[in-house]
Amino acid sequence: MSHDQNFKNLILDYPRQAIEFAAASEAARLDDQVRILPLREEQLKERLGERFRELDVPLLLEWPDGRRQALLFVFEE
């Protein structure tokens, strides 16, 4: 497993802490009522036997009043 995949997994496992670490100004606007949903994204495969490749790490933020915002963490190999 590559280092960038490990970072992606950390963001998926700890999304609120990842936002606090990497996007402090965004984290300051979040309270405990904001729902953070990791969205999965993967490349299409030409053959079923090819290995899985996940791309970026999008997070969807939802407020109780219905507002929504997307945050995207991008890692390069």
MDTraj code that builds the backbone (N, CA, C; nanometers):
import mdtraj as md
import numpy as np

residues = "MET SER HIS ASP GLN ASN PHE LYS ASN LEU ILE LEU ASP TYR PRO ARG GLN ALA ILE GLU PHE ALA ALA ALA SER GLU ALA ALA ARG LEU ASP ASP GLN VAL ARG ILE LEU PRO LEU ARG GLU GLU GLN LEU LYS GLU ARG LEU GLY GLU ARG PHE ARG GLU LEU ASP VAL PRO LEU LEU LEU GLU TRP PRO ASP GLY ARG ARG GLN ALA LEU LEU PHE VAL PHE GLU GLU".split()
xyz = np.array([
    [0.0848, -0.1171, 0.0000],
    [0.0000, 0.0000, 0.0000],
    [0.0896, 0.1237, 0.0000],
    [0.0527, 0.2236, -0.0764],
    [0.1345, 0.3436, -0.0893],
    [0.1091, 0.4399, 0.0273],
    [0.2022, 0.5346, 0.0428],
    [0.1885, 0.6340, 0.1488],
    [0.0643, 0.7197, 0.1287],
    [0.0367, 0.7594, 0.0028],
    [-0.0812, 0.8437, -0.0181],
    [-0.2098, 0.7668, 0.0148],
    [-0.2136, 0.6362, -0.0102],
    [-0.3313, 0.5568, 0.0269],
    [-0.3462, 0.5529, 0.1784],
    [-0.2349, 0.5469, 0.2512],
    [-0.2415, 0.5496, 0.3975],
    [-0.2997, 0.6819, 0.4467],
    [-0.2594, 0.7934, 0.3865],
    [-0.3147, 0.9230, 0.4248],
    [-0.4637, 0.9296, 0.3921],
    [-0.5023, 0.8775, 0.2777],
    [-0.6446, 0.8752, 0.2413],
    [-0.7243, 0.7962, 0.3443],
    [-0.6709, 0.6828, 0.3862],
    [-0.7397, 0.6010, 0.4864],
    [-0.7527, 0.6749, 0.6197],
    [-0.6489, 0.7497, 0.6584],
    [-0.6568, 0.8281, 0.7813],
    [-0.7668, 0.9334, 0.7731],
    [-0.7786, 0.9997, 0.6588],
    [-0.8831, 1.1005, 0.6405],
    [-1.0202, 1.0358, 0.6489],
    [-1.0363, 0.9205, 0.5879],
    [-1.1652, 0.8507, 0.5920],
    [-1.1991, 0.8032, 0.7337],
    [-1.0975, 0.7612, 0.8092],
    [-1.1198, 0.7136, 0.9458],
    [-1.1404, 0.8282, 1.0448],
    [-1.0761, 0.9420, 1.0203],
    [-1.0802, 1.0565, 1.1120],
    [-1.1083, 1.1855, 1.0345],
    [-1.2258, 1.1970, 0.9730],
    [-1.2509, 1.3131, 0.8863],
    [-1.2500, 1.4467, 0.9592],
    [-1.3085, 1.4536, 1.0760],
    [-1.3125, 1.5816, 1.1492],
    [-1.1719, 1.6253, 1.1891],
    [-1.0913, 1.5326, 1.2368],
    [-0.9542, 1.5655, 1.2754],
    [-0.8704, 1.6037, 1.1537],
    [-0.8967, 1.5404, 1.0400],
    [-0.8235, 1.5749, 0.9169],
    [-0.8548, 1.7172, 0.8738],
    [-0.9816, 1.7565, 0.8856],
    [-1.0193, 1.8936, 0.8504],
    [-0.9524, 1.9912, 0.9477],
    [-0.9519, 1.9584, 1.0765],
    [-0.8869, 2.0448, 1.1756],
    [-0.7383, 2.0601, 1.1463],
    [-0.6737, 1.9527, 1.1037],
    [-0.5299, 1.9552, 1.0772],
    [-0.4957, 2.0282, 0.9474],
    [-0.5679, 1.9987, 0.8411],
    [-0.5298, 2.0483, 0.7085],
    [-0.6065, 2.1722, 0.6643],
    [-0.7177, 2.2003, 0.7270],
    [-0.7999, 2.3143, 0.6842],
    [-0.8581, 2.3822, 0.8078],
    [-0.7707, 2.4405, 0.8875],
    [-0.8107, 2.4982, 1.0166],
    [-0.9189, 2.6046, 1.0009],
    [-0.9120, 2.6862, 0.8968],
    [-1.0128, 2.7909, 0.8796],
    [-1.1500, 2.7307, 0.8516],
    [-1.1541, 2.6184, 0.7802],
    [-1.2811, 2.5485, 0.7572],
    [-1.3298, 2.4831, 0.8858],
    [-1.2382, 2.4240, 0.9615],
    [-1.2748, 2.3540, 1.0846],
    [-1.3356, 2.4504, 1.1865],
    [-1.2911, 2.5759, 1.1853],
    [-1.3432, 2.6741, 1.2803],
    [-1.4923, 2.6989, 1.2606],
    [-1.5435, 2.6719, 1.1411],
    [-1.6858, 2.6934, 1.1118],
    [-1.7716, 2.5711, 1.1427],
    [-1.7106, 2.4631, 1.1860],
    [-1.7841, 2.3382, 1.2093],
    [-1.8141, 2.3196, 1.3569],
    [-1.9365, 2.2832, 1.3877],
    [-1.9683, 2.2450, 1.5248],
    [-2.0040, 2.0964, 1.5258],
    [-2.0432, 2.0480, 1.6414],
    [-2.0714, 1.9043, 1.6547],
    [-2.1947, 1.8593, 1.5771],
    [-2.2793, 1.9529, 1.5338],
    [-2.3996, 1.9160, 1.4603],
    [-2.3741, 1.8944, 1.3115],
    [-2.2571, 1.9371, 1.2631],
    [-2.2250, 1.9190, 1.1216],
    [-2.1934, 1.7723, 1.0973],
    [-2.2605, 1.7161, 0.9996],
    [-2.2397, 1.5757, 0.9624],
    [-2.1342, 1.5703, 0.8522],
    [-2.0325, 1.4854, 0.8680],
    [-1.9251, 1.4712, 0.7697],
    [-1.9352, 1.3325, 0.7081],
    [-1.9578, 1.3297, 0.5772],
    [-1.9746, 1.2030, 0.5064],
    [-1.8613, 1.1834, 0.4060],
    [-1.7785, 1.0823, 0.4247],
    [-1.6781, 1.0515, 0.3223],
    [-1.7474, 0.9967, 0.1977],
    [-1.7091, 1.0458, 0.0829],
    [-1.7616, 0.9976, -0.0445],
    [-1.6540, 0.9144, -0.1114],
    [-1.6902, 0.7998, -0.1592],
    [-1.5918, 0.7107, -0.2226],
    [-1.5807, 0.7445, -0.3703],
    [-1.4597, 0.7364, -0.4201],
    [-1.4337, 0.7650, -0.5608],
    [-1.3277, 0.6652, -0.6074],
    [-1.3514, 0.6030, -0.7207],
    [-1.2523, 0.5092, -0.7731],
    [-1.2502, 0.5176, -0.9246],
    [-1.1361, 0.4808, -0.9794],
    [-1.1215, 0.4814, -1.1243],
    [-1.1957, 0.3638, -1.1853],
    [-1.2427, 0.3831, -1.3069],
    [-1.3017, 0.2725, -1.3807],
    [-1.1914, 0.1750, -1.4214],
    [-1.2254, 0.0484, -1.4265],
    [-1.1291, -0.0542, -1.4645],
    [-1.1617, -0.1044, -1.6044],
    [-1.0585, -0.1265, -1.6829],
    [-1.0814, -0.1867, -1.8142],
    [-1.1014, -0.3368, -1.8014],
    [-1.0346, -0.3957, -1.7002],
    [-1.0486, -0.5399, -1.6760],
    [-1.0781, -0.5621, -1.5291],
    [-1.1575, -0.6622, -1.4980],
    [-1.1926, -0.6899, -1.3587],
    [-1.0722, -0.7290, -1.2741],
    [-0.9696, -0.7848, -1.3342],
    [-0.8530, -0.8300, -1.2592],
    [-0.7575, -0.7196, -1.2184],
    [-0.7756, -0.5989, -1.2703],
    [-0.6858, -0.4898, -1.2338],
    [-0.7055, -0.4528, -1.0875],
    [-0.5994, -0.4004, -1.0263],
    [-0.6097, -0.3658, -0.8853],
    [-0.6921, -0.2390, -0.8663],
    [-0.7492, -0.2272, -0.7492],
    [-0.8328, -0.1140, -0.7114],
    [-0.7476, 0.0109, -0.6999],
    [-0.7972, 0.1203, -0.7535],
    [-0.7267, 0.2483, -0.7403],
    [-0.8270, 0.3541, -0.6990],
    [-0.8047, 0.4078, -0.5827],
    [-0.8906, 0.5148, -0.5322],
    [-0.8250, 0.6474, -0.5659],
    [-0.9057, 0.7461, -0.5987],
    [-0.8525, 0.8771, -0.6345],
    [-0.8516, 0.9686, -0.5125],
    [-0.9141, 1.0819, -0.5218],
    [-0.9110, 1.1817, -0.4166],
    [-1.0012, 1.1421, -0.3005],
    [-1.0022, 1.2258, -0.1973],
    [-1.0827, 1.1981, -0.0788],
    [-1.1837, 1.3118, -0.0605],
    [-1.2993, 1.3019, -0.1253],
    [-1.4015, 1.4045, -0.1053],
    [-1.4808, 1.3794, 0.0231],
    [-1.5091, 1.4879, 0.0946],
    [-1.5927, 1.4822, 0.2141],
    [-1.7115, 1.5749, 0.1917],
    [-1.8292, 1.5294, 0.2257],
    [-1.9486, 1.6113, 0.2166],
    [-1.9848, 1.6572, 0.3569],
    [-1.9997, 1.7884, 0.3759],
    [-2.0386, 1.8452, 0.5047],
    [-2.1844, 1.8870, 0.4957],
    [-2.2642, 1.8433, 0.5927],
    [-2.4072, 1.8765, 0.5946],
    [-2.4430, 1.9387, 0.7295],
    [-2.5072, 2.0568, 0.7235],
    [-2.5526, 2.1245, 0.8431],
    [-2.6978, 2.0882, 0.8700],
    [-2.7422, 2.0990, 0.9950],
    [-2.8817, 2.0663, 1.0278],
    [-2.9836, 2.1507, 0.9507],
    [-2.9469, 2.2725, 0.9098],
    [-3.0409, 2.3575, 0.8365],
    [-3.0470, 2.3261, 0.6870],
    [-2.9737, 2.2224, 0.6429],
    [-2.9794, 2.1796, 0.5038],
    [-2.8652, 2.2284, 0.4168],
    [-2.7822, 2.3190, 0.4693],
    [-2.6673, 2.3638, 0.3892],
    [-2.5717, 2.2475, 0.3678],
    [-2.5038, 2.2495, 0.2542],
    [-2.4067, 2.1447, 0.2215],
    [-2.2831, 2.2090, 0.1612],
    [-2.1681, 2.1485, 0.1847],
    [-2.0421, 2.1958, 0.1295],
    [-1.9534, 2.0746, 0.1073],
    [-1.8737, 2.0788, 0.0032],
    [-1.7803, 1.9691, -0.0237],
    [-1.6388, 2.0159, 0.0051],
    [-1.5601, 1.9282, 0.0651],
    [-1.4174, 1.9501, 0.0854],
    [-1.3455, 1.8371, 0.0148],
    [-1.2370, 1.8693, -0.0500],
    [-1.1652, 1.7683, -0.1265],
    [-1.0192, 1.7667, -0.0857],
    [-0.9698, 1.6532, -0.0416],
    [-0.8296, 1.6340, -0.0110],
    [-0.7664, 1.5602, -0.1295],
    [-0.6615, 1.6164, -0.1853],
    [-0.5970, 1.5577, -0.3038],
    [-0.4552, 1.5163, -0.2662],
    [-0.4210, 1.3918, -0.2954],
    [-0.2862, 1.3404, -0.2713],
    [-0.2281, 1.2907, -0.4012],
    [-0.1025, 1.3210, -0.4254],
    [-0.0335, 1.2763, -0.5461],
    [0.0664, 1.1685, -0.5099],
    [0.0775, 1.0693, -0.5945],
    [0.1773, 0.9643, -0.5747],
    [0.3139, 1.0179, -0.6045],
])
top = md.Topology()
chain = top.add_chain()
for i, resn in enumerate(residues, 1):
    res = top.add_residue(resn, chain, resSeq=i)
    for name in ("N", "CA", "C"):
        top.add_atom(name, md.element.get_by_symbol(name[0]), res)
traj = md.Trajectory(xyz[None], top)
